[in-house]
Amino acid sequence: MQQRFTYLTVTLAGLAGWLTLAPVAPADEITRGEMLSVSCAGCHGTDGKSPGSIPSIAGKSADTIETALKEFRSGQRESTVMGRHAKGYTDEEIKLIAAYFGSVK
Amino acid sequence: MGTYSRRDFIKLIGAAGATSAVGWPLIAQAKRGHVVIIGGGFGGASCAKYLRKLDPGIKVTLVEREKEFVTCPFSNAVLGGLYDMGFITHSYDALRQRWDIKIVHDTAVAIDAAARKVKLAGGKTLKYDRLVVSPGIDIRWNALKGYDEAASELAPHAWQAGPQTVLLRKQLEAMKDGGVVVITSPANPYRCPPGPYERACMIAHYLKQKKPRSKVIILDAKDGFAKQGLFIDGWKQLYPGMIEWVKGTDGGMIDRVDAKTKTVYPTFGDPVKADVLNVVPPQSAGAIALKAGLANKDGWCPIDQKTFESTLHKDIYVLGDAAIAGKMPKSGYAASSQAKVCAAAIITSLRGANMPDPSYVNTCYSLVGPDYAISVAAVYRLQEGQISGVKGAGGVSPKDADPAFRRKEASYAVGWYKSISADIWG
């Protein structure tokens, strides 16, 4: 009995520690926005933070990203390759991507 | 090592409780499951990182033979003298330290799909909940008559980057001015469809500066190739008269090679004698995929194109060059994109949750010269079980682009490389 009591106590102590130290548990589903957006990271860097000559997406607002993607798609904004990419996404998908990168830290 | 039995798990809970918060991640990991990944290249390393990024509760063990990974992308630029080997060599430190992935430098020699175990050459056995097999390609020795492993020491393929890249570069450096470099290009499918033609560019770039009387001949099993029009324009502009492409039906199809005399024997026409012979040979999925019964009779692995789970073995996923992935090419970039979809599939399968609709991308640059690059891009969706390009999107660089556009793409090519290698090994 004594032993069990000790075990429970330390386990609860561990749980308390976990609650304060562990990263936030992931939501149960991977969102469509996340699924679409991770495919951008190959060129724009993990979380949209580019280490080289390709522009970063991180730090831009969702509105800025949405406008840019739509203008790339229409050709209103000049690009080398982004026009070819942006044509692959619907308005709804562009919104999801913009919302994702607009919120990453 | 690397795995926990249920009994060990119970013990660990006790240990975790007794050692406070430090033990907690172990419990979360055990709850989410253990994913073993074979192969630390574009597919495998991406999958490892994105599994951990999308779900820090998953325990990931990456099995990779080499201590450092040398990429095929930009290895042609090394052949051309633009970069050294260090530029294309990546360590596993970040995956180990930043992403808490267990890296085991060993070779997987057998998979027991029923018992969910992987046997390693070093004698260890890893138990998994889900297994990812991303072994890239292996050379089908002797599929081209005369081309075996010994021949590749005389006539390098350099289609798996590393010592083969160094060997081919040394041969180019040792060649006399006025020499002939012969590249043989195989029938589809093979790793990196535009690769042989970018290689011709990069070799010509080197020769133009150091040995301008030399030539590059491409003997092709095919009658056409990726980004063909753009490459041929680039050759005319940058390397007039230096690169000759012989298509399959014009005598490019080869019957056999003699590596000792560096001679190529086409199926018809005269033998072609090379000073440097670079054979891009027929390929198959990496050896472990064949050994484990994951490949079809052609040597490539059929998969569910939504999840990348093998259609031949449950709970085993095959990625990258080894897999039959619909319309996606066998490129490093495609492998990395597939890996992210596969990571989502594995995480949701372990959670019993729904997987979001997959989305896949490919972007490949080819360097024609240091300031002249061309690209191909595509966005893919799953359509009737097949990975298919979204209509109206993607395609190659414009044909009539000005030099400023080509220069910009050359700058983006380097940026692309820095981004994707950081996205995978960083």
Interface residues (C-beta under 8 A of the other chain):
Chain A: Y7 V10 T11 A13 G14 L15 G17 W18 T20 L21 A22 P23 A25 P26 D28 E29 I30 T31 R32 E34 M35 L36 V38 S39 C40 A41 G42 C43 H44 G45 T46 S50 P51 G52 S53 I54 T80 V81 R84 H85 A86 K87 G88 Y89 E93
Chain B: I13 G14 A16 G17 A18 T19 S20 A21 G23 W24 P25 A28 Y50 K53 L54 D55 P56 G57 Y333 S336 S337 K340 V341 A344 I347 T348 R351 A353 N354 M355 P356 D357 P358 S359 Y360 V361 T363 S375 A377 A378 V379 V390 G392 A393 G394 G395 S397 F405 K408 E409 S411 Y412 V414 G415 W416 Y417 K418 S419 I420 A422 D423 G426
